[in-house]
Amino acid sequence: MHRITGNGGQDSLIEMSPTDSYNEDLNGYNNDASSDPRSAQQGRPETPVTPGVWVDTCESLCGSLASLASSLHSDSPRREALTLEHIDSLTGLARKRTLFLKYRSRIDKQQHSKDSVYFRDGRRRIDFVLSYVDDKDGERKQERRKIYEANLEKVGLELETEDKSESEDGKTYFVKIHAPWEVLATYADVLKIKVPFKINDIPDNSEMPMHWLSTPFRLPEQVMHPEPDYFTAPFDKSKSDFFLIDDPETFFPPSVRNRIVFYILSRCSYFRDECVDKDKKGIKRLQNNGTYTAAFPLHDCRYWTRSRDPNCESERYNLYNHWAKFSCFFKEQPLNLVRKYYGEKIGIYFAWLGFYTEMLFFAAIVGSLCFVYGFLTYDDNDWSKEICNQSIGGNIVMCPLCDKKCGYWKLNATCNSSWQSHLFDNVGTVFFAIFMGIWVTLFLEFWKRRQARLEYEWDLVDFEEEQQQLQLRPEYETKCTNRKLNRITQEMEPYLPVTSKCARLCLSGATVVFWISLIIACIIGVIAYRLAVYAAFASIMKDSPTTHLHVVGPFITPQLATSVTASCINFVIIMILNLMYERVAIWITDMEIPKTHLEYENKLTVKMFLFQFVNYYSSCFYVAFFKGKFVGYPGDYVYMFGKWSKLRNEECDPGGCLIELTTQLVIVMTGKQVWGNIQEALVPWLMNWWGSRKARSHPESLYSRWEQDNDLQSFGQLGLFEEYLEMVIQFGFITLFVASFPLAPLLALINNIIEVRVDSWKLTTQFRRPVASKARSIGAWQEILNGMAVLSVVTNAFIVAFTSDMIPRLVYMYAYQPQGEMNMKGYIDNSLSVFNISAFKPENRPEDGESPFWFNSTITTCRYRDYRYPPGHEKQYFHTMQFWHILAAKLAFIIIMEHVVFMVKFFVAWMIPDVPSDVRARVKRERYLVQEYLHNYEVEKLRIQLSQNGREECTCSHDIYPSLAKHEVLSECL
């Protein structure tokens, strides 16, 4: 064998000689044709009639029948001649139909069904499939395919082509690829794939107490653990007899086989040796230029039934029955089977999603209890009673909430919103905010332990992303024409000049800033909508036209109508912008030309998360930290863009802005989750249903396995990335703003129970099988979650301090209660300041007819929400001392809460080790055994070599190596 090298010797592929392969070079068509006596015809060979020809034949047949009918009604002199002519035509068409049916029946009668994962010989497994269609630019593409497939055969892969006449549409060719043992062993050595060498002899003592309680949630043992637990070591082709190889054909599972084949496909060239442009290589580039329409590994069977081939594992069927069905929503996930079928990268995602859902269960219980506490203390809400009391709230006249179009109003108009606010704004909110700060830490720390256990069980302990990602991206090699010497490998490798890299980074940064500015501009537009529309709602609802609505009428206020409509508009804007952000982020990342796949994924992750963070959370940040904080007072209001804009900043209800933040959070979070699940499930199902509408009527033996998978949707490189992004955005909703809505974890739990089954269902039934890939962790998402966990402590502390009324109430109860009692009587009157109506400026005064009927000239003052001195005081309209006391209390609460939560977080993180002790012991045991067994293997191999040399040629004594049969290895890791 020798190597086929690309440009600069990078990513070389290994060319196999004909004697290297353990299998004969068989071609499915030639073997079948030679062995089938029906294929040998006397005289001229029979030409198959394709489905496209049969359609034309049917059309001709209909035309001939119509002509025959017209001829029968024609004049008698010409009738006989025309009739004979059309009868001859019909006879020829009938002969073609007979040939077509014989052709299809010949396929149907083959012993080997086309719904199979094997070549036509029934022995060689199909590891990958390429499909293409002839088109106008067929000659150039045909030349590329010819060279590419010849190069694939040079590196040892075996190909078998299905003619377009075999396909359902009569247009698509399929190239089936098989990797023989020699190729698999060679590249398993190159990729350092771990394989078993000894059955695990460490007893599993992880039995949980009272495990019988979890019996209803468990799956059968053969599904949870589809293969025994082994000690593994990196494969070494020169030591193949060291490993537990029973059958070379089944030693490497299909996921490993398709991973190896895809590695070859991604680096195989499609240029001739004399071609100057030697950067033409890789299946991705061939797909981009239309040479091939698809490239994918095969599912092993139909998902609703087992394969008829007894040698086929039918793992897809098991996944569908025990994992993808919604009726299994309460069952554990068969993660080992998922990892075996789809690879470690997809397995680690579902492991993280399942663990996240389990931890949400505890947060949902505590959040629900806090909500129940608010409901049970409904009658103890003194300030709401004062607002709703006709003699208190009914006699307090409030200042207009907007200029000219808003009139005076009474405080008891906010009675309903005040009661609703108490459900979320109570003492339990403070406790839940602190609890969630600790819950986030427990979630991240326990996930590290779960991840460490998976790393050991899935042979990822010594796996380094750098080892896999050191291989350069084909796009990087293609676009970087400059070469420099690598000081480590002493080989020439492509590189991107510093000037080009800086220019690309500057352009990328400018694009990111522009799009974030666009998001902020959209949010400002929504805020301007709130300010402008509020006046319209206030003018329309001044005479209570919604009271005739029996259920929701009494609850509709101008504030609620503005908040709900603005939240819905904001949600629509978010969904529209999301469609553009993904393309923009991918374009920016491609423009930067990342060197490795790991670098590409990390860059894209940061950009997409930054976009989505600003897009989803900016409106919540506005309501939580800006609305009602910079409004001024009736004599000196603050305007959004200056007084010329006439858009006065919004004020909060006397009950606070927390209920509006809750409304915003519920609409955006729930809307995103419902829309996301519908889109994930419905769109691929509709596309697959439409694409396979014709082929569904075919019998199983004619609808081939590769055609079935070709009709499915492609999972894509970013399929898993979008799933992570969706869950991380949800994680932000239930942590950053959870103090305003304790039921957020419950909604997230319900969504995730559905999400697990929707994701598994669409992956198993609606998408082609993804190429297996390794990953030892969730990657850059781990750092993003850590950052959001720290930020959530700060945001929840500020929400409790500045958005809710918890701190002002406590300050009043402990320091400003007139009778010195520990109650909230008189709080509403204390929290409202007085303004002289005569001091209103003309541009702020309500227009004639806007004020309600009960307002008259005897009312000389109005109230507003602030702590300022009344008119006539020497410091009128300046902040009172109580305002500064409350501000000091808020800042003190933030500092104390943050320090307490951070101390508990760091203590919990220190107390919980990242790697469980039993896993650490198993890792050391496995490393020790690898060293010991490899040493004994080498010693035994040396003894065999010495014995083969013969005693007469051996000048050394047999007692020189008396202890070589058993050698104790002193492992430093112990």
Secondary structure as UniProt FT lines:
FT   STRAND          2..4
FT   HELIX           7..9
FT   STRAND          13..15
FT   TURN            18..20
FT   HELIX           28..35
FT   HELIX           37..39
FT   HELIX           51..72
FT   HELIX           76..108
FT   TURN            120..121
FT   STRAND          128..133
FT   TURN            136..137
FT   HELIX           138..154
FT   TURN            155..156
FT   STRAND          158..162
FT   HELIX           164..166
FT   STRAND          172..178
FT   HELIX           181..190
FT   TURN            191..192
FT   STRAND          194..199
FT   TURN            209..210
FT   HELIX           211..217
FT   HELIX           221..224
FT   STRAND          230..234
FT   HELIX           237..242
FT   HELIX           248..251
FT   HELIX           254..267
FT   TURN            273..274
FT   TURN            278..279
FT   HELIX           283..288
FT   TURN            289..290
FT   STRAND          294..296
FT   TURN            303..304
FT   TURN            310..311
FT   HELIX           315..319
FT   HELIX           320..324
FT   HELIX           326..328
FT   TURN            329..330
FT   HELIX           335..342
FT   HELIX           344..376
FT   HELIX           378..380
FT   HELIX           382..388
FT   TURN            390..392
FT   HELIX           393..395
FT   STRAND          397..398
FT   STRAND          409..410
FT   HELIX           411..414
FT   HELIX           415..424
FT   HELIX           427..457
FT   TURN            458..459
FT   TURN            461..462
FT   HELIX           465..469
FT   HELIX           474..479
FT   STRAND          483..485
FT   TURN            487..489
FT   STRAND          492..494
FT   HELIX           498..540
FT   HELIX           541..543
FT   HELIX           545..548
FT   TURN            550..552
FT   HELIX           553..555
FT   HELIX           558..592
FT   HELIX           597..625
FT   TURN            626..629
FT   STRAND          632..633
FT   TURN            634..635
FT   STRAND          636..637
FT   HELIX           643..645
FT   TURN            654..655
FT   HELIX           658..691
FT   TURN            692..694
FT   HELIX           695..697
FT   TURN            700..702
FT   HELIX           705..710
FT   TURN            717..718
FT   HELIX           719..736
FT   HELIX           738..740
FT   TURN            742..743
FT   HELIX           744..761
FT   HELIX           762..766
FT   HELIX           780..798
FT   HELIX           799..803
FT   HELIX           806..811
FT   HELIX           812..816
FT   TURN            818..819
FT   TURN            825..826
FT   HELIX           827..831
FT   STRAND          832..836
FT   HELIX           837..839
FT   TURN            842..844
FT   TURN            848..850
FT   TURN            853..854
FT   TURN            857..858
FT   STRAND          861..865
FT   TURN            871..872
FT   TURN            874..877
FT   HELIX           881..911
FT   HELIX           917..948
FT   TURN            951..953
FT   TURN            958..959
FT   TURN            962..965
FT   TURN            972..973
//
